[in-house]
Amino acid sequence: MTTRPTRRTAVFASFAAALIAVATIAACAPPKRNPPPPPTTTTAAPTTTAGPTTTAGPTTTLPVTTTTVPVLTCSAGTIAASPNPIPFGTLPPGSFSFLRQNIQVCYNVTASPTRRPFVTQCFRSATDPLFNPISDCSNLSEYTQNPIASATSTFQFNSFYGTEVSGDETWGCFKPGDTAPVGITKYTTCYLRFTLDTETNTTDQLFTPITFS
């Protein structure tokens, strides 16, 4: 007796045939390839160009200027000052103030090693019969040095311009165009006084006038 295929068997047969066909197509298809990676972009760093080379110029040697201050000399029996007139700055008009400046002073006398010299700035000299070395000279301007054997000497004296430096006196040394403070007597010519042994010695005293510019 012949067995007839059922409908289910036919369905299975068709499904199996379809699977075989799919497998055959997949086997014949070319292999799938992965896409190539994107290209890598490399950005070069900026190039730094060195600046121009600076060459040092030639060295210039400035001439050295030497100023020679002449040594002040005095004839026998005198005292002198330099510079004279003495250059000073400007004081406020009518102000109780003063300026100071070193000047060269020399003297030439017969001295011995035991005699000490004294120099002060005064507003009056011995040519005035009223001269008094205590009241007419500035004690704070006084210069002295050790006794010397030589008859001559040159030194630095700290002169002043304006009101008398102690502030206790009522006089001062000024330029011609200055206005002196109220109560201060203005002198446009003052004096350096030199003496020996003590400030009050009037026997050996010498004077030289000084002015201001």
C-alpha positions in Angstrom: 0.0 0.0 0.0 1.4 3.4 -1.0 1.6 6.1 1.7 0.7 9.5 0.5 2.6 12.5 1.9 0.6 14.6 4.3 0.3 18.4 4.0 2.5 18.8 7.0 5.2 16.8 5.4 5.0 19.0 2.3 5.4 22.2 4.4 8.5 20.9 6.2 10.0 19.9 2.8 9.4 23.4 1.5 11.0 25.0 4.6 14.0 22.7 4.4 14.5 23.6 0.7 14.4 27.3 1.6 17.0 26.9 4.3 19.3 25.1 1.9 18.9 27.9 -0.7 19.7 30.6 1.8 22.8 28.7 3.0 23.9 28.3 -0.6 23.6 32.0 -1.3 25.4 33.0 1.9 28.2 30.6 1.1 28.6 32.1 -2.4 28.4 35.8 -1.2 31.8 37.6 -0.9 33.0 38.1 2.7 31.9 41.4 4.4 34.8 43.7 5.0 35.1 46.3 7.8 35.2 49.9 6.5 38.7 51.4 6.5 39.6 53.7 9.5 39.3 57.5 8.8 42.5 59.1 7.8 44.6 60.6 10.6 45.2 64.3 10.3 48.4 65.6 11.9 48.7 69.4 12.4 52.3 70.6 12.4 53.3 73.0 15.2 54.0 76.6 14.1 57.6 77.2 13.2 59.4 79.9 15.3 61.9 82.0 13.4 64.7 83.5 15.4 65.0 87.3 15.3 68.0 89.0 13.8 71.2 88.9 15.6 72.2 92.2 17.2 75.9 93.1 17.0 77.2 95.4 19.7 78.5 98.7 18.4 82.0 99.9 19.0 82.9 101.0 22.5 83.3 104.7 23.0 85.8 105.8 25.5 85.0 109.2 27.0 87.9 111.5 27.8 88.5 111.9 31.6 88.4 115.5 32.5 90.6 116.4 35.5 89.9 119.7 37.2 92.9 121.1 39.1 92.0 123.4 41.9 94.9 125.8 42.4 96.3 125.9 46.0 95.5 129.2 47.6 98.6 131.0 48.7 99.0 134.0 51.0 101.6 136.7 51.2 103.3 137.3 54.6 101.0 138.7 57.3 97.7 138.0 55.4 94.7 135.8 55.3 92.8 135.0 52.1 89.7 133.1 50.9 88.7 131.4 47.6 86.4 131.6 45.8 85.4 135.1 46.7 82.6 136.1 46.0 81.3 132.8 47.4 78.6 131.3 45.1 75.5 130.2 47.0 71.9 129.2 46.1 68.9 131.3 46.7 67.2 131.8 50.1 63.4 132.5 50.4 63.0 136.2 50.9 62.8 137.2 54.5 63.3 133.7 55.8 65.3 132.8 58.9 67.6 130.4 57.2 71.1 129.9 56.0 73.3 127.9 53.6 76.8 126.6 54.2 79.7 125.9 51.9 83.3 125.0 52.2 85.9 127.5 50.9 89.7 127.5 50.8 91.3 129.7 53.4 95.0 130.3 53.9 97.0 132.4 56.3 100.7 133.4 56.5 102.0 134.4 59.9 104.9 133.9 62.1 103.8 131.0 64.3 105.3 128.4 66.6 104.3 124.8 67.3 102.6 125.9 70.5 100.2 128.4 69.0 96.7 127.3 67.9 95.0 129.2 65.1 91.3 130.2 65.2 89.1 131.4 62.3 85.5 132.8 62.5 83.1 134.6 60.3 82.1 138.1 61.4 80.0 141.0 60.2 82.5 143.6 61.4 86.3 144.0 61.2 88.9 145.7 63.4 88.8 148.8 61.2 85.6 149.6 63.0 86.4 151.0 66.5 83.3 149.2 67.8 84.6 145.8 66.9 84.1 143.1 69.5 85.3 139.5 68.7 82.7 138.0 71.0 79.5 139.8 69.8 80.5 140.5 66.2 81.6 137.0 65.2 79.7 133.8 64.9 81.0 131.3 67.5 79.3 128.4 65.7 81.3 129.2 62.5 84.6 128.8 64.3 87.4 126.7 62.8 90.5 125.6 64.7 93.3 123.1 64.2 96.2 121.8 66.1 99.2 124.1 66.6 101.5 124.1 63.6 105.2 124.8 63.1 104.8 126.3 59.6 104.0 130.0 59.2 101.6 129.2 56.4 98.6 126.9 56.2 95.6 126.2 53.8 92.4 124.5 55.0 88.7 124.3 54.3 86.4 126.7 56.1 82.7 126.2 56.3 81.3 129.6 55.5 77.6 130.5 55.9 75.2 132.7 53.9 72.0 134.0 55.4 71.1 134.6 59.1 73.8 133.9 61.6 73.9 130.1 62.2 73.2 130.0 65.9 69.9 131.7 65.5 70.6 133.8 68.6 72.2 136.8 66.8 70.4 139.6 65.0 72.7 139.8 61.9 73.4 137.9 58.8 75.5 137.8 55.6 73.5 138.3 52.4 73.7 139.1 48.7 72.9 142.7 47.7 69.5 141.9 46.3 68.3 139.7 49.3 65.5 140.7 51.7 66.6 140.0 55.3 64.1 138.8 57.8 62.4 141.3 60.1 64.8 142.1 63.0 67.9 140.9 61.2 70.6 143.4 60.2 71.7 142.7 56.6 75.4 142.8 55.8 76.5 142.3 52.2 80.2 142.3 53.1 81.3 140.0 56.0 84.8 139.1 57.2 86.9 136.1 58.1 88.9 136.7 61.2 92.1 134.9 62.0 93.9 134.9 65.4 96.2 132.8 67.5 96.0 131.1 71.0 92.5 132.2 72.0 89.4 133.7 70.2 89.8 136.9 72.2 93.4 137.6 71.1 93.2 140.9 69.1 97.0 141.4 68.9 97.6 138.8 66.2 94.2 139.0 64.4 93.9 139.3 60.6 90.8 139.9 58.5 89.8 139.4 54.9 86.4 140.6 53.5 84.1 138.1 51.8 81.0 138.7 49.6 78.3 136.4 48.3 76.9 135.7 44.8 
